[in-house]
Amino acid sequence: MQTTFADLVEGRAKQGGQVYMSSELNGPVVSNDSNVDLPKHFLFMPCLAMEDVPAHLQPMCGSIVDPRRPEVFIRSYNDGNGRPEIYLEGDLDYDPREPETFEKDASFIVWEDFFFPGFSAFESVSYQRRLMRVGSQGRIQMSYIQNTAEFRNAASFTGDDHSTWSTSFGLLNLCLAVTTLCLKNVPPLTCYNLNIHDPITIIFGRSVTKKVINQTMFCFPTSCI
């Protein structure tokens, strides 16, 4: 999977079930219940920790954003309570917990066809050799690779790409009339790289303002999307 641009995706687990964003658990969950009324779209974009990733892995490195709340990134998070599980949770780009590890915690290497053709595995940049897998209550956690059929199924995901940016989808209308200039860490704004040398790429918060164009870029109020 190339992460040069931002892609709107919905994911499914090989063991069965759709990936949803749970506000109750503050993170992605997998459910087989077709009646679940939870958001199922995620934005997959170039990873925040690109500078910490070897060059040959950079095209495979991505970060995951809640497109309804573009200041919220999905990160691997250890709450320090002694439990071995490291779950995926949403965190604010402009005010994250443990900010010193936030960018790496919110970055993942995508290994296509890792266990099965057509299915990808997601390795944490912070917790190397740990892959996303479906865990207890359908929550997605980071776990060390295990040589079992159960693990291979639980750690394999596929998805549909909806990155046509159709205005009929209603999530990503560009409110060009209200373009403003934003600076680093000013929420809640959705920011676009308008460098004429690159196609428009959606990136959020400090991840772009720190790394792309000298801490300054064009943004749109989040309410416009």
N, C-alpha and C positions, 0 to 999 in steps of 0.2 A: 504494500500500500504506500503510495507516494503522498507526502503531506505538504506539497508545495502550496496548495490552496486550502481554503476552508470548505468542508463538505458537510452538508446536513444529512445525517444518517439515522437509521433505526436498526437496532441490533437484535440478534436472536442467538440463543445458546444451542449448541449441538444436542445437548441432553434434552432439549425441549424448553420452550418458553420464550417470551418476548422480554426484552430489557426495557424497564420503565424507570423513571426518576421518582423516587418516593420522598415526599416532603416530611412524612412521619419519621423515616429513618435517615433523612438527609443524605441520600445517596442512591445509586442505581441498584435495582433489584430485578430478579427474573421471576416471571410468573407465567403459568400455563392457563390462567383464568382469562378467557376472552372478554369477560365482563369488567375487567379492571379498568377503572377510570383514572388513569395516571398518564402524564406526558410520556411519550415514547420516542421523541426526536432529540438527538444530541448533535452538537456541532463539533466536528473533528478538525483540528487546525494544526499548523506547525508547532512543535513543542516549545514550551517556555525555557527548557534547559538545553537548548540547542548548542550553546557554547560549551556545555559539559559532556557532550556526546561525541564520540569519534566520528570523523568526517564520513566514513563509509556507512555509518548507521543513521546519519542525519536525515536522509530522505525517508526513513522508516520511523522517525520519531514524531509523535503527535501528542497533543493535549486535548482534553474533552471539556466542552463548555455546555452549560444549560442555556439554550437559545432564548428561553423565556426570561432568564435572569443572567444576562451576559457577563455580569461581574462574578458569577459563581463557576469555579473550575472544579472538576472532579479530581481528587487527590487520594493517594494512599496515606493513611494516617494511623499512627500508633498513639493511643491516648495515654500510654505510660502506666496503665493500671495493672500491668503484669500479665495480661492475657496474651496468648501467642498469636491471636488473630490480628491481622492488619486489614481493616476494611477500607473500601472506597467511600469517601464522603465528599460532600460539597463544601467549598470554602471560598471566602471572599478574596478576590484578587487584590483589592486595595487595603485589606486589613486581615491577613490570614493568621491562623494559629501557627506557631513555629515558623515565622517568616524566613528564617535562615535556610530552611529546607523546602520551602513551598514550591519553588520552580521545579526541582527534581522530583518532588512528591507528585506533582501534577503532570509529569511527562512519562510516556510509555513507548517502548519499542514494539512495533507491530511485526510479528513474524508470520508471514503468509504461508499457508499450507504446512503449518508446523507439525501437527499431528494427523490432520486429514486434509485431502484436497478440497479447496474451496472454503476452508475455515482457518481463521487466524488465531494466534496466541499473542497476548499482550504482556510484555515484561516491564516491570517497574524500573525506572532509572535509579530511584533511591534504593530500592531493595532488589538488587540484581539476583538473577536466578530464581526470582519469584514471579509467578504468572497470575493474572486474574483468573479466578475460578468461581463458580457458583457455590456458595456455602450455605450455612444455616439460614432458614427462613427466606431463602432466595437471595440473600445479600451477597454482593460480589466482594471477595476478599483476595488478598495477595498471598499465595502459598508457594512453598518450595516445590519444584517439579517432582512428581512421584511416578514411578513406572507401573501404573495400574490403569486398567481400562476406565475405571470410574473417574480418575483424575483427568485423563485425556479428554473424555467427553465433557467434563465440567469446565475445562479450561479452553474450550474451542468455541469460537464465536464467528458469526457471519452477519452480514447486514445489507440493507438496501440503501443506495445513494440517492438522495433527493436534492442534490446541489444544483438544480436548475435555476434557483433563485426566482421562481415564478412569483409574481405579485399576488396571484390567486392563493398562494399558500398562506399569505398574511403575516409571516413572521419577520421577514427581512425587507420590508419596503424602505427604500432609501429616501429619507425626508430631506431632499436636497435644499428645500427652501429655508431650512433652519440650521444649516451647517454652522458649526461654531469651532473655534480653535480651542483645543484642550491641552492641559499640561499633565505631567505625571501624577497618577493616583487621584484623579478627580472623578468620583463615581456619581451617578451611574450613567456612563456614556459608552456608546458603542463606537469603536474607532476603526477607521479605514486607512490603509496605507495608500496614499494617492501619488506615490512616486511614479512619474510617467514612464520610467523604465520597466516597471513591473505591472502585471494585471492587478486590478483592485483585489486586495487580500484582506479578509476580515481578521483582525487580531484585537485583543482587548487589553485595557489597562496598562500596567507597567511593562508587560511583556514586549510591547512594541515601543512604547515611549522611551524605554531604556536602551533599546537595541537597534532601532531602525532608522529614525531620523532625528537624532539629537534631542530627544525628550519632547518633541513637538510634533503634533499630527492633527489631522482633521477628524472631528467626531460628530456624532449625531446623538441627541438625547435618546435614552433607551426607550422612552415612551413611544417613540416613532416606529418601533418594530413589533 
